[in-house]
């Protein structure tokens, strides 16, 4: 049953019940080593002309429960995926960023520091993207849907996806090649369209809200308890938050329920992030052995 509105807009749904939220208390996040690795690189290597010694990486990730074997396997996979570059110095192997990883990490930093999970400056426009791919393109179809979700799109109906505000999808479309039938529009809704209903039908708001509630339950105790290992806590915190906001389509605030938990979760993240900043940095300085990156990638131009 929907809650009775207290203002002129109709809430999309009731907030998750207290019982449901409490059931999430203490739930551990399952985090892939690569996600933790990217957080580490974004926090301590991005924007610096440095590469880092492999043993340093192993020691850092060990603090968040990643085994040496898992770390070495992750390093190899990231090199093969053009996310890291090897650089040998004598008997030691160092790792530096590539142009691709620099772009990924800069996008992550923008989401962390510059854009919040709620769109407060929506201009009323939507980006519509329709596609029709050959039946044999199963992998391409899966990749396209993943990229669209990452970019804040949701499936409206059939092959039509929508996102609030103007979204640059040039790279997504270009990656499919000329055989893909993709059409992109920027448009406003008619008065005949109930935007609240459209959002509710397109996005899993209840699921997203529950994840924000889970984040708060997981991290609120840390706000009043000093971390025994600030570096490990910061890597877990930033990775946890990034995984959450990368699944958030940044919907217009005027079309979200009044109880929407993303803003309070964001406040908690920023408070903890600031609290951990200096002690985590001090721990990182004591652990990391770095060298100048002789093959620093070209910095991509800001869009």
Helices and strands as residue ranges (DSSP letters): H 18-22, H 33-44, E 50-53, H 54-62, H 68-80, E 84-89, E 92-97, H 99-113, E 126-132, H 138-150, E 154-157, E 160-164, H 170-176, E 181-187, H 195-202, H 205-219, G 220-224, H 230-245, G 253-255, H 262-287, E 290-292
